[in-house]
Amino acid sequence: MKDILLNICENTKQKGFDVQINVFISKEKKASFSNQKLEELSEGEKGTAGIKLINKDGKKSTSTTNIITEEGIKEAIEKAIEMNEFSEEDSGNIISDQKDFEFMDWTYDKTTAEIELNDIIEMAKELEKKALSLDDKIKFVRGSSVETSTIRNYFVNSNKVFKQSYFTVAEASITLAAIYEEDSSMGFDFDVQSSIRNINLDRIAKNACEKALSGLNSTLLNSGRYDIILSPFASAMLLSVLSTPLSGESVYKGKSFLGGKLEKQIASKKVTLLHDPMNGSAPIMQSYDNEGINTSRFNFIEKGVLKNFAHNLYSAKKLGMKPTGNAFASSNSGIPIISTINMHLMSTSTRKNIINKEKALYITQMMGLHTADPISGRFSIQISGQLIENGEFTKSFRGMTLAGTLSELLENIEEIGSDFKYMGSIAGSTTLIKNMSIGGK
């Protein structure tokens, strides 16, 4: 594959174009049960190649193909060449010349790659069985699934840069319902690991059931200002929303409330937001991004001060900064966008200490956070969870509203737990945020 891709790049360069190619080849196995019946069963291999083409005037065009052969990739490049003339000239469009990189074979787990489909079926079935056995009020499982992926990525460009990675991912999740008399509540949990051996079905079933059961007999609390505690899942959702204003592209386009605030205090001094792509405890690691730039460990926010944005080659050049290795593509598209790998807040406390509060709202679900305005940072979302009184969960609430700005959330963060839970490329943990406006009755 390496020689084929390098030859394609050389031939494309002779036609007057710089080119980069990302090839993903993924072997996937999945089983899903619903209400004790097999709903989905799949096993197969798929491939995607994402191509970026740049002419001497900086005109950029892209194309993708699912035909991972020499002929298929060449045909996709020809399509990109045809489209290139319709693009606008832009000196920001460049390709990488970083040839050194670290090949990470420790992200590959043989057990996960070679697990039989029958074993995955049994795991998905067992996850549902465990959940249904925990409490008589758990009446229905909407979905119980286990999935493994073995992914190989090849990156190559016309500067003779070649990089590759090989890794495995295992995922398990369950969505279920608790029903008692006329009341019902949904619960959900999941786990993502690099090895299927690290998937804990008991913990997933227990967490999902607890969420569903805690939602029964929910009430609407009085409006007011409350200390709130985000669950690890809710915290990860918040950080995922921050990814947009932290993007160098958003800053360059004037679409980030963080624009012009480098080296300024934007959050509580308790807040250090870390980007750590090579974190050995994370389910996904990457030593280079999908523009061929090596990744690195750095702080977005350090003790409340904004230190960095996430850059690809384009945003870095436009803003006169260095690329940070934050251009990542998925195996479904192959075309990189600015995103993160292993972003999380640095811990300052433990979950036990954070929960031990006189009064606070523990938020497990947030609906509508994706609608937060990245320019102003304003948001208004629906929340549900449990009321904490004197360190104990006393009652459940739902249908309440949390409103404010992302700046206010950052400024009011008081404590961050060490109970990290990964949601894709972001890890959340129990997080205390002081004095937020809550709408209720």
C-alpha positions in Angstrom: 0.0 0.0 0.0 2.8 2.4 0.9 4.5 2.2 -2.5 1.2 2.5 -4.4 0.2 5.6 -2.5 3.6 7.2 -2.9 3.6 6.6 -6.6 0.1 8.1 -6.9 1.3 11.2 -5.1 4.4 11.5 -7.3 2.3 11.2 -10.5 -0.2 13.8 -9.2 2.7 16.2 -8.3 4.0 15.9 -11.9 0.6 17.2 -13.0 1.1 20.3 -11.0 -0.7 19.5 -7.8 0.2 18.9 -4.2 -1.9 16.1 -2.8 -2.5 14.3 0.5 -4.3 11.0 0.9 -5.9 9.4 4.0 -6.8 5.7 3.7 -8.8 4.0 6.4 -9.5 0.2 6.3 -11.8 -1.0 9.0 -12.9 -4.5 10.0 -16.0 -4.4 12.1 -18.2 -6.8 14.1 -21.4 -5.9 15.8 -24.3 -7.5 17.6 -27.3 -5.7 19.1 -30.3 -7.0 21.1 -33.6 -5.4 21.9 -36.2 -6.8 24.2 -34.3 -10.1 24.3 -34.3 -10.4 20.5 -31.3 -10.1 18.1 -31.9 -6.8 16.3 -28.6 -6.3 14.4 -25.8 -8.6 13.4 -23.0 -7.5 11.1 -19.4 -8.4 10.2 -17.4 -6.9 7.4 -14.6 -4.8 6.1 -14.9 -1.3 4.6 -12.5 1.3 3.3 -12.5 5.0 2.7 -9.9 7.2 1.0 -10.0 11.0 1.5 -8.1 13.2 -0.9 -7.1 16.8 -0.7 -5.7 18.4 -3.8 -4.0 21.9 -4.0 -2.7 23.6 -7.2 0.2 26.1 -7.4 -2.2 29.0 -6.8 -3.6 27.5 -3.6 -6.9 26.3 -5.0 -8.1 23.3 -3.0 -10.5 20.5 -3.9 -11.4 17.3 -2.1 -12.9 13.9 -3.0 -13.5 10.5 -1.4 -13.9 7.0 -2.6 -14.8 3.6 -1.0 -12.8 1.8 -3.7 -9.5 1.2 -2.0 -7.5 0.1 -5.0 -4.9 1.9 -7.1 -7.5 2.5 -9.8 -10.1 3.6 -7.4 -7.9 6.2 -5.7 -6.6 7.5 -9.1 -10.1 8.0 -10.3 -11.0 10.0 -7.1 -7.9 12.1 -7.7 -9.0 12.8 -11.3 -12.4 14.0 -9.9 -10.6 16.3 -7.5 -8.5 17.7 -10.4 -11.7 18.4 -12.4 -13.3 20.3 -9.5 -10.1 22.2 -8.6 -10.6 24.9 -11.2 -13.8 26.0 -9.6 -12.1 26.7 -6.2 -10.8 30.0 -5.0 -7.1 30.9 -4.7 -6.0 30.8 -1.1 -2.4 30.8 0.2 -3.5 29.1 3.4 -3.9 25.8 1.7 -0.7 23.8 2.2 0.4 20.3 3.0 2.7 18.9 5.7 6.5 18.2 5.3 6.9 16.5 8.7 8.3 13.1 7.9 9.2 11.8 11.4 6.6 10.1 13.5 6.1 7.4 16.1 4.4 4.2 15.0 2.2 2.9 17.8 1.6 -0.8 17.7 0.6 -0.9 21.4 -2.8 0.5 20.5 -3.6 -2.8 18.7 -5.1 -5.7 20.8 -5.0 -9.1 19.2 -7.9 -10.4 21.3 -10.2 -7.6 20.1 -9.1 -8.1 16.5 -9.7 -11.8 16.5 -12.8 -12.2 18.7 -15.4 -14.3 17.1 -18.8 -12.9 16.2 -20.5 -15.5 18.3 -18.6 -14.2 21.4 -19.8 -10.7 20.6 -23.4 -11.9 20.3 -23.1 -13.6 23.7 -21.7 -10.4 25.3 -24.5 -8.3 23.9 -27.0 -10.8 25.2 -25.3 -11.0 28.5 -25.4 -7.2 28.9 -29.1 -7.1 28.4 -29.6 -10.1 30.8 -27.6 -8.4 33.5 -29.6 -5.2 33.3 -33.0 -6.9 33.4 -31.9 -8.9 36.5 -31.0 -5.9 38.6 -34.4 -4.6 39.4 -38.0 -5.6 38.7 -38.8 -2.1 37.6 -36.4 -2.5 34.6 -39.0 -3.6 32.1 -37.6 -2.9 28.6 -34.2 -2.8 26.9 -34.3 -0.6 23.8 -30.8 -1.6 22.7 -27.9 -3.6 24.1 -24.9 -3.7 21.7 -21.3 -4.7 21.5 -19.0 -3.7 18.7 -15.4 -4.1 17.8 -13.3 -2.4 15.1 -9.8 -3.0 13.8 -8.6 0.1 11.9 -5.6 0.7 9.8 -4.8 4.3 8.6 -2.3 5.3 6.0 -1.4 8.9 5.5 0.7 10.0 2.5 1.3 13.2 0.6 3.3 14.6 -2.3 6.1 15.8 0.0 6.9 12.1 0.5 5.5 12.1 4.0 4.2 8.6 4.9 2.7 7.7 8.3 0.5 4.8 9.4 -1.3 3.6 12.5 -3.0 0.3 13.5 -5.4 0.1 16.4 -8.5 -1.6 17.8 -11.6 -0.2 19.5 -14.3 -2.1 21.5 -17.6 -0.5 22.5 -20.6 -1.6 24.5 -23.8 0.3 25.3 -27.3 -0.2 26.6 -30.4 1.9 26.7 -33.3 0.7 28.9 -36.5 1.8 30.6 -37.6 1.7 34.2 -41.4 1.6 34.7 -43.3 1.9 38.0 -47.1 2.4 38.0 -47.8 5.3 35.7 -44.2 6.6 35.7 -41.3 5.7 33.4 -37.7 6.8 32.9 -34.9 6.0 30.5 -31.3 5.0 31.4 -28.2 4.8 29.3 -24.6 3.9 29.7 -21.6 2.8 27.5 -17.9 2.1 27.6 -15.2 2.5 25.0 -11.8 0.7 25.3 -8.9 -0.3 23.1 -9.4 -3.9 24.3 -12.6 -5.9 24.6 -11.1 -7.4 27.7 -11.5 -4.1 29.5 -15.2 -3.8 28.8 -17.1 -4.1 32.1 -20.6 -5.4 31.4 -21.6 -5.3 35.1 -20.7 -1.7 35.5 -22.5 -0.6 32.3 -25.7 -2.5 33.3 -25.5 -1.1 36.8 -25.0 2.5 35.7 -27.8 2.4 33.1 -30.2 0.9 35.7 -29.3 3.5 38.3 -30.0 6.3 35.9 -33.3 4.9 34.9 -34.5 4.2 38.4 -33.3 7.6 39.7 -35.6 9.2 37.1 -38.8 7.7 38.5 -41.0 10.0 40.5 -39.2 13.1 39.2 -40.4 16.5 40.2 -40.0 20.1 39.2 -38.0 22.1 41.7 -38.3 25.8 42.4 -36.5 28.3 40.2 -33.4 29.9 41.6 -29.6 29.9 41.7 -28.1 26.5 42.5 -24.7 24.9 42.7 -24.7 22.2 40.0 -22.6 19.0 39.7 -22.2 17.6 36.3 -22.0 13.8 36.0 -19.0 12.5 33.9 -21.2 12.1 30.9 -22.7 15.6 31.3 -19.2 17.1 31.8 -18.0 15.4 28.6 -21.0 16.9 26.7 -19.9 20.4 27.9 -16.3 19.9 26.8 -17.5 18.7 23.4 -19.4 22.0 22.9 -16.2 23.9 23.9 -14.4 22.2 21.0 -16.0 24.6 18.5 -14.9 27.9 20.0 -11.5 26.4 20.8 -11.0 25.7 17.1 -8.5 27.9 15.3 -10.8 27.9 12.2 -13.7 29.3 14.3 -11.3 32.0 15.7 -10.0 32.9 12.2 -13.6 33.2 10.9 -14.7 35.4 13.9 -17.1 32.7 15.1 -15.7 32.1 18.6 -16.4 33.9 21.9 -12.7 33.1 22.7 -11.3 35.1 19.8 -8.7 37.6 20.9 -8.4 36.1 24.4 -5.1 34.3 24.3 -3.1 34.7 27.5 -6.2 36.1 29.2 -8.2 34.7 32.2 -11.3 33.1 30.8 -12.1 30.5 33.5 -11.7 29.8 37.2 -8.1 29.2 38.3 -9.2 25.7 39.1 -9.5 25.0 35.4 -6.7 23.4 33.4 -8.0 21.9 30.1 -5.6 19.4 28.7 -5.1 17.9 25.2 -3.3 14.5 25.6 -3.4 12.4 22.4 -0.8 9.9 23.7 -2.5 9.2 27.0 -1.9 5.5 27.7 -5.0 5.1 29.8 -7.3 6.4 27.0 -9.2 4.1 24.6 -7.9 6.0 21.5 -4.4 7.3 20.9 -2.8 8.9 17.9 0.8 10.1 17.3 -0.1 12.1 14.2 -3.2 13.8 12.7 -4.7 13.3 9.3 -2.7 16.1 7.8 0.5 14.4 8.7 1.3 16.7 11.7 2.6 15.0 14.8 0.3 15.4 17.8 1.5 16.8 21.1 0.4 17.2 24.7 -0.6 20.8 25.5 -3.0 22.9 27.6 -5.9 24.7 26.0 -6.5 26.4 29.4 -3.9 26.6 32.2 -5.1 27.7 35.6 -7.9 29.6 34.0 -5.7 31.3 31.3 -6.4 30.6 27.6 -3.1 29.3 26.2 -3.8 27.6 22.9 -6.3 26.9 20.2 -6.7 23.7 18.2 -5.1 24.2 14.8 -4.9 22.5 11.5 -2.4 23.6 8.8 -4.9 26.2 7.4 -5.9 28.0 10.6 -2.3 28.0 11.9 -1.0 29.7 8.7 -3.9 32.2 8.7 -3.3 33.2 12.3 0.5 33.1 12.1 0.7 30.2 14.6 2.1 26.6 14.6 -0.2 23.7 13.7 -1.1 21.6 16.8 -1.9 18.3 15.1 -5.6 18.6 15.5 -6.9 17.8 12.1 -8.6 14.4 12.3 -10.7 12.4 9.9 -13.1 9.5 10.5 -13.1 6.1 8.8 -16.4 7.2 7.2 -15.1 10.3 5.4 -11.4 10.5 5.2 -11.5 14.3 5.1 -10.0 15.8 8.2 -11.6 18.6 10.3 -10.3 20.3 13.4 -11.1 18.1 16.5 -9.4 16.7 19.6 -8.0 13.4 20.9 -8.2 12.9 24.7 -9.2 16.3 25.9 -10.1 16.5 29.6 -10.0 18.8 32.6 -7.3 18.2 35.2 -8.6 16.7 38.4 -8.6 18.8 41.6 -10.7 16.6 43.9 -12.5 13.3 44.2 -16.1 12.4 43.3 -16.8 11.6 46.9 -15.7 15.1 48.1 -17.6 16.8 45.3 -20.9 15.0 46.0 -20.7 15.8 49.7 -22.4 19.1 49.5 -25.2 20.7 51.6 -27.3 21.3 48.5 -26.7 20.9 44.8 -28.3 19.7 41.6 -26.6 16.6 40.2 -27.1 16.7 36.4 -27.1 13.5 34.5 -28.8 14.6 31.3 -28.6 17.8 29.2 -30.7 18.3 26.1 -29.9 21.0 23.6 -26.4 21.9 24.6 -25.3 21.6 21.0 -27.4 24.7 20.2 -25.1 26.9 22.3 -24.0 29.9 20.2 -20.2 29.7 19.7 -19.9 33.4 19.1 -21.7 34.7 22.2 -21.4 31.5 24.2 -25.1 31.7 25.2 -27.2 28.6 25.8 -30.5 27.5 27.3 -30.9 23.8 27.8 -33.2 21.2 29.5 -31.7 19.3 32.4 -32.6 16.3 34.6 -30.9 14.5 37.5 -31.1 14.4 41.2 -31.1 16.8 44.1 -28.3 16.5 46.6 -28.9 17.4 50.3 -26.3 17.0 52.9 -24.3 14.7 50.7 -27.2 12.4 49.9 -29.4 12.0 46.8 -32.9 12.8 48.0 -35.1 13.3 45.0 -35.1 13.3 41.2 -35.9 16.3 38.9 -36.6 16.7 35.2 -37.8 19.3 32.8 -35.8 22.1 34.4 -33.8 24.7 32.5 -30.1 25.7 32.8 -29.4 29.1 31.1 -26.3 31.2 30.9 -23.1 31.5 28.9 -20.1 29.1 28.4 -17.9 31.9 29.9 -20.0 31.8 33.1 -19.8 28.0 33.3 -16.0 28.2 33.0 -15.6 31.0 35.5 -17.8 29.2 38.1 -16.1 25.8 38.0 -15.1 25.0 41.5 -13.9 21.3 41.6 -13.1 18.6 39.1 -13.2 14.9 39.9 -10.8 12.1 38.9 -13.5 9.7 37.7 -12.8 10.1 34.0 -15.3 8.7 31.5 -14.4 8.8 27.8 -17.0 9.9 25.3 -15.2 9.4 22.0 -12.2 11.7 22.0 -13.3 13.6 25.2 -13.2 12.6 28.8 -15.6 14.0 31.4 -15.5 13.7 35.2 -17.7 14.8 38.1 -17.6 18.6 38.0 -18.9 21.2 40.5 -20.0 24.5 39.1 -21.2 27.2 41.5 -24.2 29.5 41.5 -25.9 28.9 38.2 -29.4 30.1 37.2 -32.0 27.3 37.0 -35.5 27.6 35.8 -38.2 25.4 37.4 -41.6 26.1 38.9 
